[in-house]
Amino acid sequence: MTSPQFRRATAADLPAIVALLADDPLGAAREDTTIPLNQRYLAAFAALDADPNQLLAVVVDDDAVIGCLQLSFIPGLSRTGMWRGQVESVRIHREHRGGGLGQAMFTWAIDTCRARGCDLVQLTTDRARPDALRFYERLGFTASHIGMKLEL
């Protein structure tokens, strides 16, 4: 592997991103990897790409997408108007796991949040992913809040 590059995702990256999102038991049950891609992915990408507070990023190696994540930059009034960076949809291609790429992705993501003026970086992870939880704890994240969701 050459040195991986981090960059903003393009529409051409969508099939690889969706494949990464689908490559685990949870994702396999909720993602649609058929080609042509479901139009909902294209609409979501267009919305993300047009929003200056959203960054869908990929990690590429030799032009192959080997990782992805989404950063949302969230303004808020609490904590004296603090901005937060929200990290979601973190995936690394199975052949590239365990070699430090995840840590490199988070170093890049945290640096990007800091450069955007964020004072806090937060994320959610599914309870069904205990390995991810341990990884985030090793990076210094703490389970300081209880997250709740309501499916619509």
Long-range contacts (C-beta under 8 A, 24 or more apart in sequence): 1-61, 1-62, 1-96, 1-99, 2-61, 2-62, 4-59, 4-60, 4-61, 4-66, 4-67, 4-101, 4-104, 5-59, 5-60, 5-61, 6-57, 6-58, 6-59, 6-105, 6-108, 7-57, 7-58, 7-60, 8-55, 8-56, 8-57, 8-58, 9-45, 9-56, 9-57, 9-58, 9-68, 11-42, 11-45, 11-49, 13-58, 13-65, 13-68, 14-41, 14-42, 14-45, 16-58, 16-64, 16-65, 16-68, 17-56, 17-58, 17-65, 17-68, 17-91, 20-65, 20-67, 20-68, 20-91, 20-92, 20-93, 21-68, 21-89, 21-91, 23-91, 23-93, 23-94, 24-129, 25-128, 26-126, 26-128, 26-129, 27-91, 55-112, 56-89, 57-108, 57-109, 57-112, 59-92, 59-101, 59-104, 59-105, 61-96, 65-93, 66-92, 66-93, 66-95, 66-96, 66-101, 67-91, 67-92, 67-93, 67-96, 67-101, 67-102, 67-105, 69-105, 69-109, 71-109, 71-112, 71-113, 73-113, 73-116, 73-118, 79-119, 79-120, 82-118, 82-119, 82-120, 83-116, 83-117, 83-118, 83-119, 84-118, 84-119, 84-120, 84-121, 84-122, 85-109, 85-110, 85-112, 85-113, 85-116, 85-118, 85-120, 85-121, 85-122, 86-121, 86-122, 86-123, 87-121, 87-122, 87-123, 88-123, 88-124, 90-123, 90-132, 102-135, 103-139, 106-139
